Each structure stands twice: as C-alpha cells, then as structure tokens.
C-alpha cells in the first residue's frame, strides 16, 4: 500500500473519531483541544484537516445535529420552545430562535404551528388532505460500503458522517457517489435502542471493506413505490405515515419482503433544510 493511501486512511479514521464525539455531544460541543486530542492532530491544524475531510467545520456539524434534534422535538413533543432551546444547548431562547430561523427559515414557534416545512398548513378537520406524488418504477442493483446503525433512526447521520470520512480518506467521494440508507424495523413497533439501519455509499467492486465498514449488495427491484420528499429529515416520518396509511391501502399494491430504502438526493451540508430531497423507496411485490 502506498504511503499516501495509508496516510489518507489514517486521517479519515482519526477525523471519524472526532465526528463521533461532536455529534454525541452536539448540545455541549467539545473544545478544540479535546477534539484535536481525540483525532491525534495538532490543534494548529485540526480544523483544516477536519474541514477537508468532513466538508464542514466541527461547529457546523454540531449545529446541524442540534437543530435537527430540536426540529424533531418541536414536531413530536409538547415541550415549550424554551425547554427545547435549553435541551439543544442554547443559552437563551433568543439565541435558539435566531439559529433556528437562519437554518429553517421560520422561528421555532411558527415551525411547530405550521407542522414543518414539507407540509402545508391545514386545519384539524383537513388532516387527510396532504398528498404526495407516488410513482412506481424499477431500480438497479447497488453495491454499497455500509456501516450498521443501531438506535434511533434520526441519529443515522452519525454513521453517515463516519462513512463519508472513511470514503473521503480513500478518494472514493465523487459526483457520482450515491448515499442510501436501508431501514429494517418499524420505529413505532421496535424500541428505539434496537432499531437497525444501514448507512451506505455506492462504491466500485474493487473497494474492500474494513473495520466497521462492510460491503452490502442491494438487488434491483422490478417495482418500487417512490416518493420524493422535499424538506427536513425531521419530517420524514409523517411522509411514511401518509404513504402507509393512505397510499398503500388504496393502491392495490403489497410491499415485498425487503427493507424500505431512502436515497439522499442532495447534500444537506450545502443546502438549507427546506431544500433537502429524500427519495423514499418501498419495494413492491411483482
């Protein structure tokens, strides 16, 4: 193995350790000295290496994780905005409101009242009016480098962060790389700590697995139900609810014996949450 290849892989593994620490403590971000020590880099150079491999700064990684968790809490919980702000690690509700508005385009209270960005405002008597376009199409086989994620689905971003660092250190990230997740359990039927998912990136057949990164072959399907959702990942569960409650029973279709998939069609690090595109793919029986 060339020295350059070994160095790239070593850098990626060390930055992945720092990314894990950042996301695990997003509400109380570790300082430069602790992050640099975790990654075994000099503090003088840590931020540059992190940004080169992760595509964003540690502060941006932490902020995105904090605000995504806050968005989920605003939609699902009954806690006041002040409590959500405090749990997200903000020193004041005003600071939280500024950060949330800058990222999501709405202040937290308005986001909660509207029911999110990906859904139109509606009255309680109009709950079934939300509609999405579902198309039935085929898919081609995928060869993935994957990391198994066990735990709440909304934290799969941690696995994707480590996987992207692994791929970047090997020169595997390119414009044609696809990010795909497979979800094996129903989050309302299985305890959150036991949920299983795979975070995956498409790679060539010559790429070996290593450590926690395994190789996963996903077959092509002759028929899948496809729904493209535009908006924050925090709101995806409601798209699933609509698909399984309204579309699937009335479609005459039946899901196949295969996990549901998501493909992330753009880079959440480069765009605001309102612009994130996720394709939900439910394999169907032929």
Phi, psi and omega in degrees: 000133181295150179302319181299319180295317179297319181295316179299318180292322178294316178301315183299317180296321181289321177291326177299323177297318179293320179298319178300318179294318180298311183288327178292333181237042183299328180278352177214070190302136176293154180279175183302315184299317181292318179295316180297320179294320179299321181270357180057043173240155172295139176303335180292338186239350187304311185298322180293318179293317180301312183295322180295323183270318185275340182081007178199169179276162175302323179297322179290321176301312181295316182298318180297318179294318180297315184287327176294318176298322178294319179298318177298315180297322180294324182277327187261327189259171178253012181291150177292162178300324180298319180291318177300318179299316182294317180294333179277358175092014180269141184287340180208158177294326180296317179296319178297317181298318179296314182294318182292317179297320180297323182275318189256351177083357178221149171292158186304316182297320179291322177299316179295315182297324181284339182084020179108176182270332185272003183230136179289150176295135182211162178276164180298333181281357185240032189295333185268004187280343180296128183230144173235162175268123176247128176243154177250124183215178176258163176231158177261158179299150179236138173248114189244144158270127191224152172237128178286131176248126175241122182137189182307135182298328183290358177251014179294341177303331178296317178293319178296323178299314178295321181293319179294323176296316177302314182291320181297322180293346180248008179068030185262352180274123179212178183297338180267358181289131180251140179255121186225141175236143175246131182245122190262346187227161175273118184295347178262357180245337183247135178307142186306322183292343184254001180295141182241135177210160176237125172268127186225151172233139178290137179221166177282165183293343182276351185278125179272156170283167182196130178061232181283351180273119179246168177258137186224125177258121178254122182291158171284152180240138178291331183215124171226149171271125185244128175231121177262118181256132177250116180149184183296149177298333180299340185259000185298327184300326180289327175295319176299315180303315180296317184297316183278332182273320187253308187286308189298312181298329182267001186269342187079005181262163176224133181294147178279170179277072181203151183290152173290149182236156169231138171242131183265110194274349173215176190265114182294344179282341187254349186228156175289157183305329180297340183259358181294136180243127179231127175262119175270128185235117179248109177299139182245152174294144179281000000 
